[in-house]
Amino acid sequence: MTHRFEGRCHCGNISFVFEASAGLDVLGLRACQCGFCRAHGARTTSDPRGTMAIKVADETQLQLYRFGLNTADFLICRTCGVFVGAMMTEEGKSWITVNVNTFRPVPAYDLAGVASDFGGEDASGRGDRRKLKWTPVTEFST
């Protein structure tokens, strides 16, 4: 991997290392137009050739939230309220799209996310897209 991004929620309970094959200028950022992502001001990215290792210090403070088609867990810290990313798990494998606003340091805010609307997808199509586009999770430790 050529790019290493470290990040965490505000209080540090959820932390991660994202190893990517390219920089954010190449990977690009998305600004999902669902109500949840808009309310959180999320800018997300992923790399299907990358890896993500996630550590949760206090599992009792990890909130997994599902809505819509119920196909992904939105990782939120109960202590500080920060949305870290959305993770899909299927047949023992997981993939994630990460909120770059949780990177340390945070990328410049003039690096805008491209508006993305996934509302027209069914559960199967959404899962297929995520497996192709999202980052494989290699570690999720609590």
C-alpha positions in Angstrom: 0.0 0.0 0.0 1.2 3.5 -0.7 -1.0 5.6 1.6 -1.7 5.1 5.3 -4.5 7.0 6.9 -5.1 6.8 10.7 -8.2 8.0 12.3 -10.6 7.8 15.2 -13.8 9.1 16.7 -13.5 12.3 18.7 -12.9 10.6 22.1 -10.7 7.8 20.6 -12.9 4.9 21.5 -13.1 3.8 17.8 -9.8 4.0 16.0 -8.6 2.6 12.7 -5.8 2.3 10.2 -6.8 2.5 6.5 -4.1 1.3 4.1 -5.0 2.5 0.6 -3.5 2.0 -2.8 -3.9 5.7 -3.7 -4.4 9.1 -2.2 -7.8 10.8 -1.7 -7.3 12.8 -4.8 -7.5 9.5 -6.8 -9.9 7.5 -4.6 -12.3 10.4 -4.4 -14.8 11.4 -1.8 -18.5 10.7 -1.8 -21.2 12.7 -0.1 -24.1 10.3 0.2 -27.4 12.1 0.0 -29.3 10.0 2.5 -30.7 11.8 5.6 -28.2 10.1 7.9 -25.1 11.0 6.0 -26.3 14.6 5.3 -27.1 15.1 9.0 -23.5 14.0 9.9 -21.8 16.0 7.1 -20.1 12.8 6.1 -17.5 12.6 3.3 -16.7 9.0 2.7 -14.1 7.0 0.7 -13.1 3.4 0.2 -10.5 1.4 -1.7 -11.3 -2.2 -2.8 -7.5 -2.8 -3.1 -6.9 -1.4 0.4 -7.4 -2.7 3.9 -9.0 -1.5 7.1 -8.1 -2.4 10.6 -10.6 -1.2 13.3 -10.1 -1.2 17.1 -12.8 -0.5 19.6 -11.5 0.2 23.1 -14.9 -0.1 24.9 -17.4 -2.2 23.0 -20.2 -1.0 25.3 -19.7 2.5 23.7 -20.0 1.2 20.1 -23.4 1.8 18.6 -24.3 -0.2 15.5 -27.1 1.5 13.6 -29.1 0.1 10.7 -31.7 1.7 8.6 -33.3 1.6 5.1 -32.5 -1.8 3.6 -30.6 -3.0 6.8 -27.6 -4.0 4.8 -24.8 -2.2 6.7 -23.9 -1.3 10.3 -23.2 2.4 10.8 -20.4 2.6 13.4 -21.1 5.4 15.9 -19.4 6.1 19.2 -21.9 6.4 22.0 -19.5 8.5 24.0 -18.8 11.3 21.5 -21.5 10.7 18.8 -19.1 10.5 15.9 -20.0 8.4 12.8 -16.9 6.6 11.7 -18.1 4.5 8.8 -20.6 2.0 7.4 -19.6 -1.7 7.4 -21.3 -4.5 5.6 -20.7 -8.1 6.7 -21.6 -11.2 4.6 -20.4 -14.8 5.0 -17.7 -13.9 7.5 -16.2 -11.1 5.3 -16.6 -7.3 5.9 -16.3 -4.2 3.8 -16.3 -0.6 4.9 -16.6 2.9 3.6 -15.0 5.4 6.0 -15.9 8.9 7.0 -12.8 10.9 6.1 -13.8 13.6 8.7 -12.5 11.1 11.2 -9.0 11.0 9.7 -6.2 12.5 11.8 -5.4 15.0 10.4 -8.8 15.7 8.8 -8.5 16.3 5.0 -9.0 19.8 3.8 -12.7 20.8 3.7 -12.3 22.2 0.2 -11.8 18.5 -0.9 -15.6 18.0 -1.5 -17.5 14.8 -1.8 -19.3 14.0 -5.0 -23.0 13.8 -4.3 -24.1 10.2 -4.4 -27.6 8.8 -4.3 -28.0 5.1 -3.7 -31.8 5.1 -3.0 -32.7 3.3 -6.2 -30.7 0.2 -5.3 -32.3 -3.0 -4.0 -30.5 -5.0 -1.3 -28.8 -7.4 -3.7 -27.5 -4.6 -6.0 -26.3 -2.6 -3.0 -24.4 -5.6 -1.6 -22.8 -6.3 -5.0 -21.7 -2.7 -5.4 -20.2 -2.5 -1.9 -18.2 -5.7 -2.4 -16.7 -4.2 -5.6 -16.1 -0.6 -4.2 -15.7 -0.7 -0.5 -12.5 -1.5 1.5 -12.0 -5.0 2.9 -11.9 -5.1 6.7 -8.9 -7.2 7.8 -9.3 -6.6 11.5 -12.2 -5.7 13.8 -11.2 -6.0 17.4 -13.1 -5.1 20.5 
